[in-house]
Amino acid sequence: MRLHRRKLLSLAASAVALPALSRLARAQTYPSRPVQIVCGFAAGGPQDIFARLIAQVLSERLSQQFVVDNKLGAGGNVATDAVVNAAPDGYTLLLVGPPNAINATLYDNLNFNFIRDIAPVGGIARTPNVMEVNPSFPAKTVPEFIAYAKANPGKINMASGGNGTIPHVAGELFQIMTGIKLVHVPYRGEILAVPDLLAGQIQVIFGSMAWSIDYIKDGRLRALAVTTAVRSDLLPDLPTVSAFVPGYEASGWYGIGAPKATPPAIVDALNAAINDCLFAPDMRARVANLGGRVLLLKPAEFANLIAEETEKWGNVIRTAGIKVT
C-alpha cells in the first residue's frame, strides 16, 4: 500500500513537472523560425529606426530572422491590438515606446489594456528631444524663453507632430511646470512643421533629435536644451531643461513587448539576448549616434518604467485637457 502511494505521488510530481519541462524545452529551441517585430509607425521614424536596429542585431545574435512589420493607425494602437491578440509564443513582438504610455489615457474605449495585456521584455534605448527655436526668436536660453513667454502670453506658437505626440506632451509638461501659455499648432508629423519653423511662423518645438541635429549644427535652428535628465553626447554643451526647471524630463524610450501569456522562459531568453546586444560597444555607439543611450533593463524594471510613464503622461493629458482630433 505504501509502495503504491509512493508511486502515485511520484507520477503526480512528474505530471506537474512536465509543463515546466515543456516550456523550458521551447525556450531552449527558441527561436526556430522568423520572429516578427510589429511597429505602429511608418518607416524612417524613431520607432521604426529602433525596431530595425534591434531586429538586425537579434537576427545576428540568435541566428534567426527578426523582421519588422509596420502596422500603422490610431497612434500605434493598431499595432498594439495586433500583438495583444497574437499567439503568445514569442514569434510576434511589439516595439514599445511613449505612445503606448500616452495612449492609455489619450484614447477612450481601447480594446486592450496595455499594462495588463503586454508583457514587458526589455529596453532598447532612451533618446532626448530638443527644445529648439527659430534663430530670430529673442530668447537664447531656457530662462530667457520663460521670461519672454510670461511677458507675451499666448503669442508663441509651439509645433508638434499631432495631439498626444511626445513633442506635444513634452511642451504641455513644460507649460504646466513653468506657468507659461503657448499656442499649440499640431501637424501631421513633426517633419511637416520644419518649413514653418524655419520661416519663423512657428517659434518653438520640442523636437526629436533624429531630424533636429542637422538643423541645429548648421545654425538654421537654435537649441535651448535637451529634454532628458542628462545631457546628450551628440550635443554635449547643451544643458538639460531640468537644469532650469527642476524635475522636468520628457524623452523617447524604446523597448520590446510580447503578448501577456508568453512563457516567462521565452521572455527571459529574449531579455538576455537583447541585453547582450546592448552591452556590446558597437551597439552602444550606434545608439549614441542616434542621440540616445542604451536602456539595459530586466523585464520587471521595464514594467516599472512603463507604469511610471503611463501615470506621468496620464496626469499631463488630464491637466492639459488633451484630446484626440
N, C-alpha and C positions, 0 to 999 in steps of 0.2 A: 504493500500500500504506500509506504514511504517512498519507495523507488518510483512508483507510478506518479506520485505527486511531484517528485523532483523532476521527472521527465516532462510533465505538463508545464511546470514553471520554466524549465529550460526552453521549451518550444515557444511559450508566451514571450520570453525575453528575446528570442530570435525573431519573432514576428514584429516586435516593437523596433528592433534594430534594423530590419530590412529597409523601411522607407528612408532612414537616415543614411544607410549604406548606398541606397539607390541615388539619393541626392548628391552624396559625395562622389559617386562614380560619374554622374552627369557633369559635376563641376570639374572633375579631373580631365574629362574629354572635351570640355567647352573651350573655345567654340569649334564645332566640327563642320560648320557651314557659314556662309556670309552673314554678317550682322548689319542690321540697318540702324543708322542714327537719324532720327526724324528731327528736322529743323523747321520751325514755324515761320521762317523769314527767308527773303529772297537771297539768291546767290550774290556774294560780294559784300554783304553787310557784316557787322561784327559777329553776330550769332553764327552765320554761315562760315565765316573765316575760322572761328574756333572749332566748329563742328568738323570741318575738313582737316584742320591741323591734328586734332586728336584721332580722327579716323585714320589718317596716314600713319601716325606713329603706332597705333594699336595694331594696324594691319602688319606692320613690320615686326612688332614685338610678339604677337600671338600667331603669326604665320597663317592668318585667315583674313579674308577681305572684310573691312568695315566700310560701308558705303553711306553717303549722306543722301537723304530723301527730303527735299524741300516741299513741305505741305503748307501752303500759305492760307491765311484767312483769320479774321477775328482776332488780330493782335497776337497770334500764336496759339489761340485756343483750339483751332482745327487740328494742329499737330499734337497738342496735349491730349485731346479727346481720342485721337487715333492710337496713341500709345497706351492710354488708360485701358482701352478695350482690346489691346493686342494680347496674344498668348504670353503668359509670364514665364518665359523660358530663356530670357537673356538675349534673344535674337532681334528684338525690337526695343531700341533705347531712345531716349529723348534728350536733345540738347536743352538744358535748363538754364534760365537766366532771369534777370529782373522782371521781364514781362509776366512771368508766372506768378511772382510775388505780388505784382501790381494788379494783375487781372482778377485775383481772388476777391478784391474789393471793388474794382472798377466795373466789372460785369455782374449783372443780376442773372439769376436762374441758369448758371452754368450746369452742364450735365455731369460735372465731376467736382470733387473737392481735391484740389491739387495736393495739399499736405497729406490727406488721407489716402489718396489713390495712386500716388507716385512714390516709389522707394528711392531715396537719395543714394547714389552710388559713390560719387566723388567729385571733387572740384577740378577745374582746369586752370582758370586764371581770373584775376581781378584787374580791371582796367579803369583809368581815370577818364572823366570828362573834363573839358576845359571851359572855364568861364572866359569868354572872349568877346571883344567889341570891335566895331569899326575903328580904324586908326584916327578918324576925325572926332571921335567921341572924347569929350574933355577929360574924363576920368582915366588915370593911368594906374591906379591901384584899387584894390577892393574897398578900403576905407573911403577913398575919393568917390567911388561909384555909389556907395551907400549914401554919402552926404549929398551927392548930386540928385539921386533918386528921391531923397526926402525933401529936397528943395523943389523938385519937379514931379510931384505925384501924378501917376497916370500918363506921363508923357514919354516914357521909354518903352519901346516895342521889344518884346522878348520872343524870339522864334523857337519853334520845336518841330519835331518830326510828327506831331499829332498829339491829340489829347491822351494823356496817360503814358506817353513815352518817357524814357529816362530824362531827356533834356527838359521835358515839361515838369515832371515831378521834382527834378533837381532844382529848377527855377522856383517852383512853388515853395519848396522847403526853405530856400534862401529868403524868400519874401516873408515867410512865417517867422523865421528866426531873426530877421533884421527889422521887421516892421515897415518895409517899403511896399510900394504898389507898382507893379509893372503891367503892361498890356500884353497879354498872351496872344501870339499870332501863330496858329498851327499850320503846318504844311504837310503834304502827303509824303513825308520822308525828309530827314534832315538836309540831305544834299540839295533839295529843291529850294531851301532857304538861302543858300550861299549867294546867289546873284543879288538878292535884295540886301543881304548883309554887307556885301562888298560895295553896293551902291549907296549904303547909308540909310536905306529905308527901314532897315531893322538895326537896332543898336546893340543887342546882346543876344548871345545864345550859350547855353551850357552844352556845348557840342562834343561829339565823340572824338577821341584822339585820332582815330584812324583817318578821318578825312581832314581834320583840322591842322595836323602837324605841318604840312607843306605851306599852307596859307600863313601860318604863324612864322615859320622860318624865313619866308621871303618878304615878310612885312605887310602883307595885304590884310592881315587881321592882327589885333593886339591881344595877347593872352594876359589875363589878370591873375589867374590862379588855377590850380588843378583841384578837382572835387574830392579826391581820395584823402585818406587820413595822413598819407605820406607823399612825399614828392615823387615825381616821375623821373626815371633815368633818362628819358628822351628829352625832358626839359628840366634839367637839374637845378637851374637857377630860379625856376618859377615857384613861388610859395604855394601853400595849400590854402583853400578858403578858410579852413578851420584855424589857421594862424590869426585870423581876424574875427571869425565868427566861431567861438569855441563850441565844439561838439558837432559842427557841420560835417557831414560825409554823404556822398552820393556817388555811386560807381557802378560800372558794369561788372558783373561776375558771371562766370560760366562754369557749367559742370554737366554731369551725366545723371539721368534718372532712368528708372525702369518701372514696368507695371508692379503694383504693390505686392502681389503674391510671388514675385520672382524669388526662387530659393536663395536663402542667405549665403549659401556656399558659392553660388554664382556671383552674387553681389560682391562678396569679399574677394573673389578671384579677379573680378573686373577692377575693383578698387586698387588691389595690389598692382595690377598691370598698369593702370593709369598713373599711380603714384611713382612707379618705377620709371615710367616715361618722363614724368615731370621732373624727377630728380636729376635726369641727365643734363649735363651742361649745355648741349646743343639745343635742347628743348627750352631751357631757361632763356637762352639767348634769343630764340625765335619769338618767345612770348615778350621778351623785353623790347624787341624790335617793333612790336605792335603796341608798345607803351605800357604793357602790363607786367604783372608779377604772377608766378605760378601759385596755385591755390592747392597746397597739399593738405587734404582733409580725409579723415576716416568717414564712413557713411553717417555715423551719429553726429559728427562735427558738421558735416554738410547739412544734415537735417536741422541743426540748431541755427545755422546761418540762414536757411530758407525761412524758418519760423520768425527769426528776428526781422528779416527784410519784409516779410509779409505784414507783420504788425506795424513796422515803421511806415511803409508806404500806404498802408490802410489808414493810418492816422492822418497822413498828409492829404490823401484823397478826400476823406470826410471833412477835414478842416477847410480845405480849399474849395470844396464842392465840385470836384472834377467829375464830369460826365462823359460817356462815350457819345460821339455825334456821328 
